[in-house]
Amino acid sequence: MDTTEGLVMGIGVFGGAVLIVYILARYTYLIKKAMIEKGITTEASGNKYKYLDLGCIILGLGMGLGVSSVFTTMSLSEDTADLLIWATILLFSGFGLLAAHFVRRKFE
């Protein structure tokens, strides 16, 4: 009984994620198609730093994971170590987002 419920929940979560991606892709396609039919063009100025935010956040997450590995070597209680690890990861990803903001502002 437990495995059947887990299977149904897994299929439901996966199916829901696929449905959301499909709806977003279809909506974006229809919007772009309507814009092309009306002759409206989009400006490509926003594409210049398209992946800057994502790259800086991932770099910050990697640095946070690296720094948080120090806490695993210390003799701390499990709750304290978990809290410090998650706080470090979130803090460094926030720093990555701030860095992306300042880099984008500098180059624009």
N, C-alpha and C positions, 0 to 999 in steps of 0.2 A: 504494500500500500504506500509505503514511504517513497519508493523509487518511482512509482507511477506519478505521484504528485510532483516530485522533483523533475521528472521528464516533461510533464505538462507545463510546469513553470518555466523550464528552460526553453522549450519550444515557444511559449508565449512571449518571453523576453526577447528572444532572437527574432521572432516574427514581428514583434512591435518595432524593434530597431530597424529591420528591413523596410517595414511599411513607412516609417518616418523618413528614412533616406529616400525612398521612392517618391513620396509626396513632395519633398523638398526639391528633388531633381526635376520632377515633372513640372512643378510650379515655376522654377527658374527657366526651364526650357520654354514654357508657354509665354512667359514675360518677355524673354529675348526674341521669340518669334514675332510677337505683337509689335515690339519696338522696331524690328527690321521691316515689317510690313508698312509701318507708318513713316519710316525713313528717319527715325530718331537714332542718333549715334551716341555712344557713351564715351566719356573722356577717359583716356588711359593713364591719367596722372596718378591715380590711386594704385596702379599696378607696379609702380616703380619700387616700392618697398613692401611688396606683397607678403613676403615671408619673414620680415624682420621681427615682428612680434613673436611669432611661433619659434623662430630660431633662438631668440634671446630667452624666452621662457624655458625652452628645452635645455639650453645651456645653464640657466639658473637651477633647473631641477637636477641636472647632472652634478653641478657643484654642491647643491644641497645634499644629495645622496652621498657624495664623497666626504663632505664634512660630517654628516651624521654617522658615518661609519666609525668615527672616533668614539661615539657614545656607546657603541656595542662592545668596545674593548674595556670600558670602565666597569667597575663593580657597582652598578646602580640597581635599584629595584626595577622590576619589569615595567611598572606603570610610569615611573620617572623616565626611563630610557625611551619608552614609546612616545611619551609626550615631547621629549627633547628631539627625537628623530623627526616626528611630524612637524614640529614647530620649525626646525631647521630647513626642512624641505620647502615648506610654505614660505618661509622668510626669503630664501634664496630665489624662489620662483617670482616672488614679488619684486625683488631687486632686479631680476631679469626683465620684468615688464617695465620697471622704471627706466632701466638702461635703454630699452627699445624706444621709449617715449623721448628720452633726451637725444638719442642718436637720430631719430626721425626729425626732431625739431631742429637739430643742428644742420642737417643736410637739406631741409626744405626752406 
